[in-house]
């Protein structure tokens, strides 16, 4: 005998399966494009440059995720992670070896990074490498 599942109701929660894309607003678009072009290429992302509403954008994407950058409308000081808005962007890899590989690639690009190492203040098994967008100051 099979148990019959209840039909979903209109009040059932929608299952979210991931983040599709993130848009980052940068203070110096040309410089940030150069930084993200190098970074995202070594991380396996492809690039598109379709403008939106006449404004330049760089779109970096892989088969499951997209990071886009766009110019800020107002020149601002470096990113303040404690102001309203995005604190930081964290990308996930499959295992520690992936984190180590990213760290090596960052150093090959001469991108200053902290780690890779365990960061037990976040979780006992939180193994990561941290770095910043050198122009906007966004923590990645």
N, C-alpha and C positions, 0 to 999 in steps of 0.2 A: 504494500500500500504506500502510495506517495503522499507526502504532505503538501498541500497546496499553499503557495505563498499568497499572502494578502496583496491585493492590488494596491499600488501606490495611490496615495491621496494627493489632493492639490496642496496640502500642507506639508508633504514630505520634503525633506531637505534635498537640494540639488547637490550631487557629488562633484566637488571641485577636484580636479586631477593634477593641478600644477599651476605654475605661473607661466603665462604666455609671453609677456614682454615687459620690459622696464624701460622707461624714458628717463634719461639724465640730462639736465640742463647745465651747460658748461659756460664758464665765463669767457674763455678764449677758444672759440670754435676751431680755428685753423690749427692751433697748437694741440688741442685735445684730439682732433682727428689724427694727427701724426702719432700721438701716444696710443690711442685706441686701435689704430690700424696695425701697429706693431704687436700690441698685446693680444688683440683678438685673433690675429692670424696664427700666432703660436698656440693659441687655445683651440684652434680648429674651426673658428667661425668664418663664414663668408661675409662679404660686404655688399651693401647696396647704398645708393646715394639719392634715392628719390626725394625731391623736396616735398614739403607739405605746406599747403597754403602759401606757396611762393618762398618759403624759408628753407634754407639748406638743412639737411639732416644726414647723418651717417647711421645706417642700420647694420648691425652685426648679428648674424643668425646662424644657428645650427639646426638640426632637425627637430629640436624640441623647445627652443628658447631663443628670444631675441633681446638684444640690448641696443637701444637707439640713443644717439646723442643729438642735441639740438642747441643752438645758441641761446643764451639768456637774453631777455629783452633789455635788461639793465645790467651794466657792469657791476659786479658785486665783489666783495672781499671773498677770501677762500671759504669753502664750505664749512658751515658750523653744524656739526652733527647733533647739537643739542637745541637747535632752533627747530621750529615746526617744519616737518617735511621728512625726507629720507635721512636716516642715520647712517647707514652703510649698505653696500650691496655684497652679498655673500653668494658665491657660486659653489656648487657641490661637485665633487668627483667621486669615483667609485670606492677608492681605498687610499690608504696612506701612501702607497707607491705613486698614486696620481698626484697627491699633494707635493711629494718630493719632486716629481717631474715638473710640475708647474713652477716650483721654487727655482729649479735649475734653469728653466727657460726665462724666468724673470731676471735672474742674475746675468744670463747671457745677453739680455737686452739692456743690461745696466740699470735695471729698475730696482731701487732700494726696497728690500723686503725684510720683514721680521718673521723669523721662523724659517723652515717649518719646525714646529715643536708642539708639545701638548700645552693646552691653555686650560688647566684644571679649574680656573675661576669661572669658566663658562659651563664645563661639564668634565667629569673625570676622563672621558675619552675624546675630548675635543682637540683634534690635531689639525692645525691650519697654518697657512702662511698669510700674512697681512701686508698690504702695500697701499699706496695712495696715488690717485691721479695727481701728477705733479703740478698741474695748473689750477684745477678747481679744488684740490684737496680732499676729494671724496675718498673715503676709506673703502677698499675692496678686499 
